[in-house]
């Protein structure tokens, strides 16, 4: 437990430093996180050198397209072109690796590449569209859910949630995670709006906080369970080791990247509804 706490404090300090640095630092740091998560997933699924090479090339190509999606020069057309190019790369890889690797494994690697890059890219899009205060809602939902679910489950957990996927998670912990995320989101929006005069969204911040916290927490837990399922299927405890006591980047960001596209969509929708 002591190691986990120390690691969390150091990681939080680095995270804050990146947020306070010039914007390019955040962009580079996020790209680095994506590449590390790709490596962790490729290692977990035991991909060979050819598949990793195509995966990393695809990841870099897709990241470039995501980072340029807000510009008038490239826009959405660049993203769509990159997606089609990557699909073709993996289809060609099926031919090259025929007899060596199952096409199912190759397609699974391609899917993981799309998932990790596009979902994590939504964190960057969230920052560009709603600023750092808006982007932080992703982490508040994910890490708030994780913390409250752990504490509630530890104190009141009796009924197993999905024991064949994650035996330690309970229904009580899951409910506690949702309630905690909702409270944190409402409190955060109230503080940023009333005390710091930062208007992330217009409209009733309390209703918005409840919606964001509720949906964010549910999808956060789904992201955690998805990662747990992959780890059980591949027979590993953690995706990586870079965070002592916590695992790798994928272990720490599994919930964050799962909810980022949904929260980006929800906040975008709210800007038109409220």
N, C-alpha and C positions, 0 to 999 in steps of 0.2 A: 504493500500500500504506500509506503514511504517513497519508493522509487516512482510509482505512478504519479504521486503528487508533485514531486520535484520535476519530473518530465513535463507535466501539464503546465507548471509555472513557467518553465523555460520556453516551451512551445508558445504559450500565450504572449510572452514578452517579445519573441521573434515575430509573431503575427502582428502585434501592435506596431512594432518597428517598421514592418513592411507597409502597413497602412499609412503610416506617417511619412514615409519616403515619397519621392516623386512617383507619379503614376506608372512610369515605365518599369519601375522596380516591381510593382505588383504584377504587371503583365508578364515579366520575365519569370518571376517566382511562380506564378500560376502555371506557366508553360512547363517549368521544371517539375512541379507537382504532378502534372499530367503524365509526363514522360516516366516518372518514377512509378506511378500507379500502373501504367501500361506494362512496365518491366515486372512489377510484382504479380500482375495477373497472368502475364505470359509465363512466368516461372511457375506459378501455381498450377496452370493447366498444361505444363510440360511441353510447350511449343518448341520446335527446333529452330535452328539459326535462320533458315529461309523464311519461316513464318514470322519470326521476330523482326527480321529486316524489313519485310513488307509492312508489318504492323507499325513500326516506328516511322517509316516513310509516309505511310497513310496518316499517322497521327500528326506529324509535322505539317503535312499538306492541309489536313482538316483544321488544325489550329490556325494556320495562316488565313484560311477562308473565314473562320469564325471571327478572328480579330479584325478582318477587313469588311465584315458584313454591314457595319454602320457607315461605311464610306460610300460616296456616290460613284467612285471609280469602279469598284468591284461589285459591292452589294450582294444581294441574294443570288444573282446569277453565278457568281464565283463560288458560292457555297454549294449550289446544286451541281455545278460542273465538277467540283472536287469530290462530292459524294459519288457521282457516276464513275469518275476515274478510279476511285478507291474500290468500288464494287468490281470493276473490270480487273484490277490488280489481283484481287483475291480469287476471282474466277480463273484467271490465268495460272495462279498458284495451284489451283486444284489440278490442272493439267500437269504442271511441272512435278508436283508431289504425288502424282497418282502411283499407287502401289507402295508408297512410303507412309503417307498419312491419310487418315480418313477425311473425306470431304466435309463430314460433319464437324470434325475438329477445326478444320480451316475456316469454315463458315462461323463457328463459335468464336474463333479468334477475331474475325472481322467484326462480328456483332459487338464484342467487348470493346474493340477499338472505337467504334462509333459511339457506344454508350458512354464510355469514360470521357472522350474528348468533347462530344456535344453537350453532355450534361454538365461537365465542369466548366465548359465555355459559357454556360448560362450565368455562372457566378460573375464572370467578366462583363457580360451584357447587362446584368443586374446593376453592377457598379456604374457602368456607363450611362444607364438610363435613369437610375434612382439615386446615384451617389453612394458613398460609403455607408451613410446611415441606413439607406434602403437595403443595401447588400447584406448588412449585418443581421437582418431579419432571418436570413438563411441559417446562419450559425446559431442564432438565439433559439430558433425552432429545433434544430438538430441536436445541439449540445444541451439545451435546456430539457428536451425530452429525455435524452440519455441519462442525465443527472437525476431528474425527478423519478424516472422509471426505476432506476437503480435503488434510490432511497426508499421509495414507496414499496417496491418489491421486497426489499430487505426487511422492512418493518411489518408489512401486512400480507405479503405474497403467500397464497395457499394454492391457488388453482393455476396449473400450467397452461401457458398460452399455446405454443406449438412445440411440444417436447421433442419431436423427432427432428426438428430444425435447430432449436435453441433451448435446451432443457432447463436453463436457469431463468428464463423469462416467464413472468406470470401475468395473469389477467389484471390483477390489482396493480402491478407495476406499470402495465400498459396504460391503464386508466389514469394513474398518477402522472405518467409522462405527458398525456394530453392536457390534463388540468394545469400542470406546471408550465407547459409551453404557452397555453392560452394566457395565463396570468403574467408571464414574462413579456409576451408580445404586447398586451394591453398596457402594462407598466412602462415598457420601453417607448411605445408610441406616445404615451401621456407625457413622459419626461422630455423626449425630443421635441414634441410639439409645444408644450406649455412652459417648460423651464429653459429649453435651449433654443426655442423659436425656429426649429428645423421642421419644415412641413414636408414629410415624405409623400403623403397623400392628402387630398382634400376630402372633406366629409367627416363623418362621425368616426373618430379614432378608436372608440371602444368597440363598435361593431366590427370595424376593420381588424382590430387586434384579435377579436374572438375568431373571426373567419380565418385569418392567416395562421393563428396558433393552432386551431383545430385541424385544418387541412394539412398544414406543415408537419404537425406531430404525427398524424396518421401515416403520411408518406415517409416521414423520417424512420418510423418503425418498420415500414415495408422495405426500405433501403437496407436497414440493418439485417433484417431477416433474409433478404436476397443474398447479401454477402455471406451470411452464415451458411446458407444452402450451398453456395459455391465452395466454401471451405470444407464443408462436410463431404461433398462429392469428390473433392480433390484430396481429401485426407490430410489437410493441414490445420494447424491451430491458428496461425496468424499469416497474413499475406507478406509481412516484412518484419524488420527488427529495428528500424531507424528510431522508433520511440520506445525506449525501455519500459516495459510494463504495459505498453499499449499495443505494440505491433508495428505495422507499417503505415504508410500514408493511406492505403486503401482501407485499413482497419479504422482509421480515424475519420476518413472522409466518406465512408460508405453511405451514411445518412445524408450528409451535406450534398453530395452530387446527385442523389436520388431526388431530393426535393427541390433543387435549384430550378429545373425547368418549370415545375408546377408553380412555385412562388413567383417566378418571373412572369408567367402567364396570368396569375391571379392579380398581381399588382398592376400589370398592363391593363387588364380588364377593369380593375377598380378605377383607374384614371378616367375611364369613359363612363362609368356608372355613377360615380359619386361626384 
